[in-house]
Amino acid sequence: MLREFKQFILRGSVVDLAVAVIIGAAFGAVITALVADF
């Protein structure tokens, strides 16, 4: 499990993961703002 995870990260998927985290954070902020408005 850990070895596969390491290979997954070393394959350059760190960028994909970072992008996903950023998009998730931005999406969460938008949802929070919308909910706060209503």
C-alpha positions in Angstrom: 0.0 0.0 0.0 2.7 2.5 1.1 5.0 1.5 -1.8 2.3 2.0 -4.4 1.4 5.3 -2.8 5.1 6.4 -3.1 5.2 5.4 -6.7 2.0 7.3 -7.4 3.5 10.4 -5.8 6.9 10.0 -7.6 5.1 9.8 -10.9 4.6 13.5 -10.9 1.1 13.3 -9.5 2.1 15.7 -6.8 1.1 18.5 -9.2 -2.3 16.9 -9.8 -2.8 16.5 -6.0 -1.8 20.1 -5.4 -4.2 21.3 -8.1 -7.0 19.2 -6.6 -6.4 20.6 -3.1 -6.4 24.1 -4.4 -9.6 23.6 -6.4 -11.2 21.9 -3.4 -10.2 24.8 -1.1 -11.6 27.4 -3.6 -14.8 25.4 -4.0 -15.2 25.2 -0.2 -14.7 28.9 0.1 -17.3 29.6 -2.6 -19.8 27.3 -0.9 -19.2 28.9 2.4 -19.7 32.4 0.9 -23.0 31.3 -0.7 -24.3 29.7 2.4 -23.4 32.8 4.5 -25.3 35.1 2.0 -28.5 33.0 2.4 
